[in-house]
Amino acid sequence: MRRSVVFAAIVSAGGLTAGCGRLGFDAGTDPDAFRIHPSAGVVEVGESIELTVEGGEEPFEWTTTVGQLIGEASRRRAIVVDADVVVTVRDATGAIVTAELASGEWETRFEYAGPTSWAYPTSIVSLADGRVITTMAVRQSSGEERWVVFGGRGADMLELDSFSLGLALPSLAAQVVPFAELGCVVVGGADSADGSRALVRGSTDCASFSTWDDYRPEASVATAASGVAVDSAGGVWVVGTTETVDDVVSFVRFSGDRGATWETRATLGETYARSIAIAPTGMMYILARNRSDASLSLFEASPDGTAWSEVDHYSPSQGIYFNGEGRPNLVASSDGSVYYQYGIEGGVNGGTRRFEPATRTTKLLATLDGGSHLGALASDPGMQSIYSTGRVAPNGTGTRAEVWVMRPGATDWAAQSTYQRGADEDSEGTALAVASDRSVWLAAWGWRQGVRAAVIRQLQ
């Protein structure tokens, strides 16, 4: 009988053995083996996987625990899975180096232009049944703007919801998140004849949507929702902003009964709330831009979401920039750490910060300069790695959509993918999702021959 295994690490008295990998049983059946990044998912004994080396000097010597020399090679090598063999890799200096699973291939799974003048994807999530759900802001050729939700498994993406409050009045779906097992919740804003409103639309099957909330605190006040999260009990938390000529207030709203009733749990003055995230501990976080000086604030609250305090404040000289069209850029990890990122006004660069609740400290992890602009954040299951997407600045050939990854323990981004829909034309990554099988989904837009389309790509 063939045995299912995963690429895992060796456990020794000193902890992990650096640079070695064990092809052993899954943690569920073998207590001596457990997953590290990058995981192959479940593979079979006798199958071949490809490993690649980061760092070190060529050539590399690949050996096994039984002393078998499996050849000198460049950075990439195929290994046959054996549940009882440990592979060690040394570089030209004799130092042990780390071999990781080689990246797969990116494929374009879906493009949407349709009868539109443009389509802009704002968020994407992966569901337990393998479907991906993406939201888009779409301007019809007639001039009408709508929010549109698509869902499927890539090539079979179907339009699930198309919504606005009136012809020729703009609406924007800012973010979608999973709800219950196979449902989802979408938040955003929509203009009506008497002003803009914060909208929440939900579905218990991500197929048939209805309006769960239509919120504006008073007439003629510009209102929109920008972020949404679902807690472990199924409660829906929404953040957004109301704005007048003289005042800006962010709101936190909650529903514990699938949108039947809502209450405003808190307000944050003089801020534009951007994203909300809930840690496994139940602690809640909001990322916001301050009105007075365009600085960034991270707020924290206990699980009831009523009292918020600032735990990080960052004020670059050029001011913080959050793109107004979606882009969830706040992630609460399984170990309690909170990752968040931003752009600098003018779109010239961006940075990533990490807040550690246990020590109440914040660290700047990485910056991207020279016109590279960070957009959305996502994490893989177990928060072993985080991913970011955005754009790389023009260099005479148009902007490019970029995907970066930050491995466990790293403090900088590594470029993983570059995409340009049309040669010498602009493209940009706007949202990411990582599925339970660790495949990565990218939502992007790009021009080609005068047509701007939304694009969904997958890394398997």
N, C-alpha and C positions, 0 to 999 in steps of 0.2 A: 504494500500500500504506500502511495506517495504521501509525504508529510508536508503540511503547510508550515512555512517558516517566515521570519522577518529578518531584515538586516538589523542587528542589534549590537550592543556594546558588551565588552567583558567586564564582569564584576571581580575586583581583586581587593586585597586587604587595603590597598592604597586608594581605592575608588576606581574610576575609569582608567583603563590602560590606554594611554594616548596613542592615537594613530592606528589602533587595531580595531577590527570589526569582527564580530562573530555572526555567522549565519546559523542562528539557533532558533529554538521554538519561541512562539509568541509568549508574552508574559502570562497569558491566561493558562497555559499548560506547562510552562517551564519557568520556575521562579528565578533561575539564574540568568534569564535573558529578558531584556526589556528594550523598548524602542528608543532610538535616538534619531535626530535629524541628520540626513534625510532618510525617511523610511520608504521602503519599496512597496508598502502596503503588504498584503499577504501574497507570497509567491510559493512555488512548489519546488521541492527538492529535485534537482536535476535540471532546472531551468537556468538560463543564462541571464545575468544582469550586467549592466555596464557601470563601472566605477570611474571616477575622475579625481585627480589630485589637485588641491589648491595649495600654491606655494611650493617651496623646495626647489632643488636644482636637478635638472635632467642629467643622465638617465636615472630611472627609478628601478629598484629591485623589488619584485613582488615574490614573497615566500609564504609558506604555510607553516602551521605548528609542527608538522612532521618533517620539517626541513626541506620540503619539496620546493625547488626553484621553479617558479612559473613564468620566468622570463623577465628580461629588462624591457621596459616599454616607455612610451611617452606618457602623458598625463591621463590617458583614457585607456581602459582595458576591460574586456569581458571576463566575468568570473562565473563559473558554474556553481550553483548553490549546493552546499553540503552542510548538513546540520551539525557536523562534528569538527569543522575545520575553521581555524582562525587565520585571517590573511593579514600579514604585516608588510608595510611598504616603507622602504628607506630611499632617501635621495642620494645624490652623488657624494655628499659629505658623510653619509652613514647615519644621518639623523632620521628618526621615525617621523613620517608625515601622515596626514589624515587623508584617507580615500573616502570620497562621498559618492552617492549615487549620481550618475550623470543625468543632466536635465533631458527631458523629453523634447518633443517638437510642438511648436505652436501652430495651430490651424485656425483659419477663419471659419467660424461655424454659422454665422448669420450676418447679413447686411440689411439695413432698412433705409431706403430713401423714399420709396412710395410716391404718392402725389403731394410731395412737400417741397418747401423751399429749403428747409434744414431739419435735421433731427439730432438731438443732443442727449446721450444717455447720462443719467444722473446717479444711478445706484444699481447694484446687482447682488443677489443672494443665491445660495444653494440650499435646496430643501432635502429632507431625508429620503424622498422617493427618487432622487436623481435629477429632478427638474431644476432649472435655473430660472429666476424671475428677475427681470430688469425693468426699470422705469426710464422713460424718456420724456423730454420736452420736445414737442413737435409743432412746427409752424406749417400749416397747410398752404398750398399754392394760392388759396383764396385769401390768405392773410390771417385766418383764424389760428390761434395757438391753443393746444390741448396738452394735457398730460396723458400719456399712453403707457400701459403695462403690457409687456410681452412675457410669455412663459413657454417652456419646453425643454428639450434635452439637447439643444444646439441647432441642428439643421431643421428641426420641426417647430421652431418658435412660432407661436400664434398670438394674435392680439387678444388680450384678456379684458382690458378696460380702456376706454377712451372717454375723457371727462373734461368738461369746462362748465362754467356757470353762464356762458352767453357767447354768441357769435362775436368774433373779432376781439374778445376780451382774453388777455393772456392768463394761462394757468401753468403751474410748474409742480411736478411731482419731485420732491426733494430726496426722499429716501424710502426704501422698502426693507422690512425686516420679517423673518419668519414668525409665525404665531401658531401656538399649539404644535401639532405634529406636521400638518400639511397646509396650514393656513398662512396668511401674510397680511401685514398692515402697511399701508402707504400713506405718507403725510406730505403736505405741500401747501401751496397757496393758490388762490384763484380770484380774479377780479370779477366783481358783479357790477350791476348798474349803479350801486351806491357805495362802492369801495371794495377793497380787497379783504379776503377772509382766510382764516386758517382752516384747512380741510383735512379730515382723516377718513380714509376709505379702507374697509376691511373685508376679508373673505376667510371663511373657515376651510376652504379647499383651494385657494389661489386660482379660482376659475370664475366665480360669480361674485362681483363686488357690490357693496352698498356703502352709502355715506354713514359713518359712525359719529362724526362730529363736524359741525359747521360753526366756527367760533369767531366772534369779534366782540371785545368787551363793550364797545359802544359804537354808535353810528359814525361813519366817515373817518374811522381810525384805520390806517393801513395795518393789516394783520396777516401774518403768514407763519406756518409751521416749518421748521427746518430739520428737526431730528426726532427719532423715535427709538424706543427700546422696550423690550418685553421682559418682565421679571420672572422668577422661577415659578410663581403662582399664576402666571398668565395675565398679570396686570399690565396695562399699556400706559407708557409714559411718553409724553410729547412735549417738546420744547419749541419755542418760536418767539416772535417779536411783534410788539405793537409799536407804531411810530406815528407821532404827530410832528408838527413844525418845531415844537418846543421840547419834546420829551421822547425818550426811547425806553421801553420796558420789556424785558424778557419774561416769559411765563413758563411755568411747569404745570402741565395738566395730567390728570390720572383718571383711568377708568378700570375698574375691577370686574366689569360685567359685559365685556365685549362691546363697549361703546354705547350701552343703553343709558348710562348716566356718567357724567363727568364732573370733576371738581378741580379748581385751580389750587394746587398745593402751595405754590410759592411764586414770587416775582423777584426779579433782579433788576434794579434800576440802572439806567445809562449803559446797558450792555446789549449786544446782539448775540443771543445764544445760537450756537452753531450746531453742536452735536451733543448727544447724551449717551452714556454707556453705563452698564450695571456690572459690577464685578461679581464673581462667584460668592463672595462674602455677603452680598446684598448692598454694599456701599455703592453710592451713585456719584457720577461725575458729569459735569457740563463744561464744555469748551466754549468760550465766548470771546468776542472782540469788544473792547471798551470804546465807547463813543468819543470820549474826551481826547484821547491821544492815539487811537488805533493800536493800543497794546493788547496783549493776549492775557486772559485769565483762565485758570482751571479752578472750578468750584467743586466741593465735595459735600455730600449729605448722607445721613443715615438712611436706612431703607424706607422710612416713611416719607422722605422727600420734602420735608417742610422747612428745615433750617439749613441753609447753604453757607459755607465759608470758603474764602479764597485760600487755596493751598499752593498756587504758583502764579507769579505775575512776571511777564516778560515784555520788555518795551524796546524793540530795536529802533534805531534812529529814523528809518524810513517807514515804519509802521507795518502792522500785520495785515495780511491780505488773505481772505477766505473767498474762494470763488462762490458766487451766489447761486450757482446751479448745481446743487447736490453736493457730492463728495463727502461721505462720512470720513472724518479724519481723527477719530478718537477710538481707542481700543483698550478695554480692561482685560488683562490677561488672567490666566488660571492661577498664577502665583500671586496675584494681587497687584502687580505692577500696572501702571497706566501709561500708555504710549499715545502721543498726540503730535501733530505736525501742522505746519503753517507755511504760507508763502510770504514774501516781502513785497510790499506795494511796488508796482511796476513789473511784477512777475520776473524779477531778475534772479532770485534764488529761493531757497527754502530750508527749513530745519526740522529735526525730530527731537523731541524731548521725552524723558521718562520720569514719572513720579513714583517713588517708593513709599507707600503708606506706612510700612513698618518703621521706617527711619525718618519719615517726614522730610525726605530730601528729593531734590530734582536734579537731573543731569542732562546736559545737552549731549545727545548721542552722536548726531551727524548733521552736516550741512551739505547742500549741493549748490555750487556757485556757477558762475559763467552762464546764467540763463536757464539752468535746469530748474524746473519748477515742480515741487512735490504736490501731489493731489490727494487721492484717497488712500486710506490704510485698510489692511485686512490681515487676519491671522489664520494659520492653519490649525487643525484640531489639536488641542493640548497646548497651544501657544508656543510651539517649538520654534517657529520662525514667523516674522512679520513681513508683509509685502507692501510695497507702495507703488503707485503709478502717477504719472503726470506727463510733462513734456520736456524735451530737450530743445534748447534755444536754437533759433535760426542760424545757420552757418552758410547761407547762400543756396541751400537746397530745401528750405521749408522746415517747419518743426516736425518732430517725431514723437510718437507715443512710446514711452519707456516704462518698463517694469523693473523695479529693484527689489532685492531680498536682503534681509538682515538675519543671519544665522544665530543660533543660541550663543551667547557670550560675546558676540561681535558688537562693535560700536560704530560701524560704518555700513553704508549701503553698497551692495555689489550689483552691478547691472546684470539683468537676466535676459531681457528681450527688448528689441527695438523694432518698431513697426511704423511704416509710412504707407498709407493707402495709395496715394498717387505720387509718382516720382516728382520731386521738387515742389510738392504741395503740402500744406499744413495738415498734421494729425496730432491728436492728443489723447492720452489715457485719462479716463475720468472716474472709474470705479473698478473694484476688485472683489472677488469672492473665492474662498478655498473650500472645496467640497470635502466630504468625509473620506473620499478615496485620495485626497491630497491633490487632485487636479486643480489647476488655477484657472479662473475665468476672468477675462479682461473685457470691460466695456470701454469703448473708445469712439472717437469720431475722426473722420478724415475727408479731405477733398480729393476728387479725381475728375479731371476734365470738366471742372465747373460745377460738379455735383457734390454736395456735402452729405454724407451718409453716416448713420450709426453702425458700429461694427462690434460683434461679439466674437472673441477669440478664446481658445482653450489650450492650455498646456497639460498634456497627459503624461 
